[in-house]
Amino acid sequence: MRLAALLLSALAFPLAAAELQVASLHPLIADLTRQVGGERVEVIDLIGRNGDPHHFEPAPADLEKAAKAKLYLASGMGLESYLPSLREIIADKAPIVEIGKDLPSIEGECDHDHEGHDHAHEHEIDPHWWHSIDLFRRATTIMAETLSKADPAGAETYAKNAAAYRAKLDELERWTRKEIARIPRDKRHLATAHAAFGYFCKDHGFDAIPVQGLNREQMPSPKKLAALIAELKEHEAGAIFPEKESNPKVLQALTKDTGIKLGQALYADGSGVESYEAMIRHNVSTIVDGLAP
């Protein structure tokens, strides 16, 4: 009888549909949207959990999936070089908001498939801002404001969800600092595949040594390789960390030439992880395992 009553009540009160449909262009932005939007927001994750934010460009089928989206959310800071052409395509159907656009940035560079040409080009700023928990916390506030603008009736819900998620990030930051304290200051040299961890290094007092520099698919020149080996030896780097999305061959060759151990792979761009928190916990634990005495 109880089951029948439950079924009847479920039919009488169907689950409310999401009030707002949003298209996300970055896996970590999709996670942040879910954290702040809760049940009011349906997230159309155009890139998917395993997509590569560096080489993704929405196809017509993606745009079809997002036909009812009231908002497109990008990471910003120049990461998505296709945004001007996307703006032309969707015109005034939905605004594109770059969540990281006004966050404090650091200088850097990166590789993209830019306007159909797969080559490295410089940014004035490093677009990998999500490796700073502080910046992700600020982005939580920006997300709440962005969703509230698109759905004013949900403003209170978004503010409440954002406050709860910021508290979660506070806890994550405390855990991160406690873990990193196990690595002596003079051992904080972070050798990674490409230049993706600048914000992490800035927050936690590491020297960043991006082995493949701009382009994570290319081998450095013999001259550059020799200079890198000298730098790694001079700093007595404890480990070289590959990235989940990169070809590890270059790093394997370097570990043979230097005798430095190859660490476990890090997540650089949020691809292939359950959530932002899972990425941070994995990366911090991996770096501590590789570099702490």
C-alpha positions as CSV (number, residue, x, y, z in Angstrom):
1,M,0.0,0.0,0.0
2,R,2.8,2.4,0.9
3,L,4.4,1.9,-2.5
4,A,1.1,2.6,-4.3
5,A,0.7,5.8,-2.2
6,L,4.2,6.9,-3.1
7,L,3.7,6.3,-6.8
8,L,0.4,8.3,-6.7
9,S,2.1,11.2,-4.9
10,A,5.0,11.1,-7.5
11,L,2.4,11.3,-10.3
12,A,0.5,14.1,-8.6
13,F,3.7,16.2,-8.1
14,P,6.0,15.7,-11.1
15,L,9.6,16.7,-10.8
16,A,10.0,20.4,-11.7
17,A,11.9,21.0,-14.9
18,A,15.0,23.1,-14.7
19,E,14.2,26.8,-15.1
20,L,17.3,27.6,-17.1
21,Q,19.2,25.8,-19.8
22,V,22.9,26.7,-20.1
23,A,25.6,25.5,-22.6
24,S,29.1,25.0,-21.1
25,L,32.3,25.2,-23.2
26,H,34.7,23.8,-20.6
27,P,34.4,20.7,-18.3
28,L,35.3,22.7,-15.1
29,I,32.9,25.4,-16.0
30,A,30.2,22.7,-16.4
31,D,31.0,21.5,-12.9
32,L,30.9,25.0,-11.4
33,T,27.5,25.7,-13.1
34,R,26.1,22.5,-11.6
35,Q,27.4,23.4,-8.1
36,V,25.9,26.9,-8.2
37,G,22.8,26.2,-10.4
38,G,21.6,23.1,-8.6
39,E,18.3,21.8,-9.8
40,R,17.2,25.1,-11.3
41,V,19.8,24.8,-14.1
42,E,20.2,22.2,-16.9
43,V,23.8,22.1,-18.1
44,I,24.5,21.1,-21.7
45,D,28.1,20.1,-21.5
46,L,29.2,20.7,-25.1
47,I,32.8,19.6,-24.6
48,G,32.1,16.6,-22.4
49,R,34.2,15.3,-19.6
50,N,36.9,13.9,-21.9
51,G,37.1,16.8,-24.4
52,D,40.3,18.8,-24.8
53,P,39.5,22.6,-24.1
54,H,42.6,23.5,-26.2
55,H,41.4,21.9,-29.4
56,F,37.7,22.0,-29.0
57,E,35.5,24.0,-31.3
58,P,31.7,23.5,-31.2
59,A,30.3,21.7,-34.3
60,P,26.8,22.3,-35.8
61,A,25.5,19.2,-34.0
62,D,26.7,20.8,-30.6
63,L,24.9,24.0,-31.4
64,E,21.8,22.0,-32.2
65,K,22.0,20.3,-28.8
66,A,22.2,23.8,-27.2
67,A,19.3,25.3,-29.3
68,K,17.3,26.2,-26.1
69,A,20.3,27.5,-24.1
70,K,19.7,30.9,-22.6
71,L,23.4,31.3,-21.9
72,Y,26.8,30.0,-23.2
73,L,29.5,29.8,-20.5
74,A,33.2,29.9,-21.5
75,S,36.4,29.8,-19.3
76,G,37.8,33.0,-20.9
77,M,41.2,34.6,-20.7
78,G,41.7,33.8,-24.4
79,L,41.4,30.0,-24.1
80,E,38.5,29.7,-26.5
81,S,39.9,31.4,-29.6
82,Y,36.7,30.5,-31.5
83,L,34.4,32.8,-29.5
84,P,34.2,35.7,-32.0
85,S,32.9,33.3,-34.7
86,L,30.6,31.6,-32.2
87,R,29.1,35.0,-31.3
88,E,28.4,35.6,-35.0
89,I,26.7,32.2,-35.4
90,I,24.4,32.5,-32.3
91,A,24.0,36.2,-32.7
92,D,21.5,37.5,-30.1
93,K,20.0,34.1,-29.3
94,A,22.1,33.8,-26.1
95,P,24.9,35.8,-24.5
96,I,28.4,34.2,-24.2
97,V,29.8,34.9,-20.7
98,E,33.6,34.3,-20.1
99,I,33.6,33.4,-16.4
100,G,37.4,34.0,-16.0
101,K,37.5,37.2,-18.0
102,D,37.9,39.7,-15.2
103,L,39.9,37.5,-12.7
104,P,43.5,38.6,-11.9
105,S,45.7,36.9,-14.5
106,I,49.4,36.1,-14.8
107,E,51.5,36.2,-18.0
108,G,51.9,33.0,-20.0
109,E,51.4,31.3,-23.2
110,C,49.6,28.2,-24.6
111,D,49.0,26.2,-27.7
112,H,45.7,26.1,-29.6
113,D,44.2,25.0,-32.9
114,H,43.9,28.6,-33.8
115,E,41.6,29.5,-36.8
116,G,42.2,26.0,-38.3
117,H,46.0,26.1,-37.9
118,D,47.4,23.7,-35.3
119,H,50.3,25.7,-34.0
120,A,51.6,27.4,-30.9
121,H,50.8,31.1,-30.4
122,E,51.4,33.4,-27.5
123,H,48.9,34.7,-25.1
124,E,49.5,37.9,-23.2
125,I,48.0,36.0,-20.3
126,D,48.0,32.4,-19.0
127,P,44.4,31.0,-19.4
128,H,44.8,28.2,-16.8
129,W,43.3,30.2,-14.0
130,W,41.4,27.3,-12.5
131,H,44.6,25.9,-10.9
132,S,44.2,28.7,-8.3
133,I,41.5,27.7,-5.7
134,D,41.2,31.3,-4.8
135,L,40.3,32.3,-8.4
136,F,37.9,29.4,-8.6
137,R,36.2,30.7,-5.4
138,R,35.9,34.1,-7.0
139,A,34.5,32.5,-10.2
140,T,31.8,30.9,-8.0
141,T,30.6,34.4,-7.1
142,I,30.7,35.5,-10.8
143,M,28.8,32.3,-11.7
144,A,26.0,33.1,-9.2
145,E,25.7,36.7,-10.6
146,T,25.7,35.4,-14.2
147,L,22.9,32.8,-13.5
148,S,20.9,35.4,-11.5
149,K,21.0,37.8,-14.4
150,A,19.6,35.1,-16.7
151,D,17.1,33.8,-14.1
152,P,16.3,36.6,-11.6
153,A,13.7,34.4,-9.8
154,G,16.5,32.0,-8.8
155,A,18.9,34.6,-7.5
156,E,18.4,33.6,-3.8
157,T,19.0,29.9,-4.7
158,Y,22.2,30.7,-6.7
159,A,23.5,33.0,-3.9
160,K,22.9,30.2,-1.3
161,N,24.5,27.5,-3.5
162,A,27.5,29.7,-4.2
163,A,28.0,30.3,-0.5
164,A,27.9,26.6,0.3
165,Y,30.4,25.8,-2.6
166,R,32.8,28.6,-1.5
167,A,32.8,27.0,2.0
168,K,33.7,23.7,0.3
169,L,36.5,25.4,-1.6
170,D,37.8,27.0,1.7
171,E,38.1,23.5,3.1
172,L,39.8,22.3,0.0
173,E,42.3,25.2,0.2
174,R,43.1,24.4,3.9
175,W,43.7,20.7,3.0
176,T,45.9,21.8,0.0
177,R,48.1,24.1,2.1
178,K,48.5,21.5,4.8
179,E,49.5,18.8,2.2
180,I,51.9,21.2,0.4
181,A,53.6,22.2,3.7
182,R,55.1,18.6,3.6
183,I,57.3,19.7,0.6
184,P,60.3,21.8,1.8
185,R,60.5,25.3,0.2
186,D,63.8,24.4,-1.6
187,K,62.2,21.3,-3.2
188,R,59.3,23.2,-4.7
189,H,60.3,22.9,-8.4
190,L,57.4,21.7,-10.5
191,A,58.5,20.1,-13.8
192,T,55.4,19.4,-16.0
193,A,54.7,18.7,-19.6
194,H,53.4,22.1,-20.7
195,A,53.0,25.5,-19.2
196,A,49.6,24.9,-17.4
197,F,50.4,25.2,-13.7
198,G,51.6,28.8,-13.4
199,Y,48.7,29.8,-11.1
200,F,49.2,26.8,-8.8
201,C,53.0,27.6,-8.6
202,K,52.3,31.3,-7.8
203,D,49.8,30.3,-5.0
204,H,52.1,27.8,-3.4
205,G,55.7,29.1,-4.0
206,F,56.8,26.7,-6.7
207,D,59.2,27.3,-9.6
208,A,57.4,26.2,-12.8
209,I,59.5,24.2,-15.3
210,P,57.3,23.5,-18.3
211,V,59.4,20.9,-20.2
212,Q,57.5,21.2,-23.5
213,G,56.8,24.8,-23.1
214,L,54.1,26.0,-25.4
215,N,53.2,22.9,-27.4
216,R,52.6,19.7,-25.6
217,E,52.7,17.6,-28.8
218,Q,56.2,18.8,-29.9
219,M,59.7,17.7,-29.0
220,P,61.9,20.5,-27.8
221,S,65.0,21.2,-30.0
222,P,68.2,19.4,-28.9
223,K,69.6,22.8,-27.7
224,K,66.5,23.5,-25.6
225,L,66.5,19.9,-24.3
226,A,70.1,20.4,-23.1
227,A,69.2,23.6,-21.4
228,L,66.2,21.9,-19.7
229,I,68.3,19.0,-18.5
230,A,70.8,21.5,-17.0
231,E,68.0,23.5,-15.3
232,L,66.4,20.3,-13.9
233,K,69.8,19.1,-12.5
234,E,70.6,22.6,-11.1
235,H,67.3,22.7,-9.2
236,E,67.6,19.0,-8.2
237,A,64.0,18.5,-9.4
238,G,62.6,15.6,-7.4
239,A,60.3,14.4,-10.2
240,I,59.0,15.2,-13.7
241,F,55.2,15.0,-14.0
242,P,53.5,14.1,-17.2
243,E,49.9,15.2,-17.9
244,K,46.9,13.0,-18.6
245,E,46.3,14.7,-22.0
246,S,49.9,14.7,-23.2
247,N,52.3,12.4,-24.9
248,P,54.7,11.1,-22.2
249,K,57.5,10.1,-24.6
250,V,59.4,13.4,-24.2
251,L,59.3,13.2,-20.4
252,Q,60.3,9.5,-20.4
253,A,63.4,10.5,-22.5
254,L,64.2,13.3,-20.1
255,T,64.0,11.0,-17.0
256,K,66.4,8.6,-18.7
257,D,68.9,11.4,-19.5
258,T,68.6,13.0,-16.0
259,G,67.9,10.1,-13.7
260,I,65.0,12.1,-12.3
261,K,62.0,9.9,-11.6
262,L,58.8,10.2,-13.6
263,G,55.9,11.2,-11.4
264,Q,52.3,10.2,-11.9
265,A,50.2,12.1,-14.4
266,L,48.5,15.4,-13.5
267,Y,45.2,16.8,-14.8
268,A,46.0,20.1,-16.6
269,D,42.7,21.1,-18.1
270,G,40.0,19.4,-16.1
271,S,39.4,16.8,-18.8
272,G,38.6,13.3,-17.6
273,V,37.9,14.1,-14.0
274,E,34.7,13.8,-11.9
275,S,34.8,17.4,-10.6
276,Y,37.0,20.4,-9.8
277,E,37.6,19.1,-6.3
278,A,38.6,15.7,-7.6
279,M,41.2,17.3,-9.9
280,I,42.7,19.4,-7.2
281,R,42.9,16.5,-4.7
282,H,44.5,14.2,-7.4
283,N,47.1,16.9,-8.5
284,V,48.1,17.9,-4.9
285,S,48.4,14.3,-3.7
286,T,50.5,13.4,-6.9
287,I,52.8,16.4,-6.4
288,V,53.3,15.7,-2.7
289,D,54.0,12.0,-3.4
290,G,56.5,13.0,-6.0
291,L,58.4,15.8,-4.1
292,A,57.9,15.4,-0.3
293,P,60.8,13.7,1.5
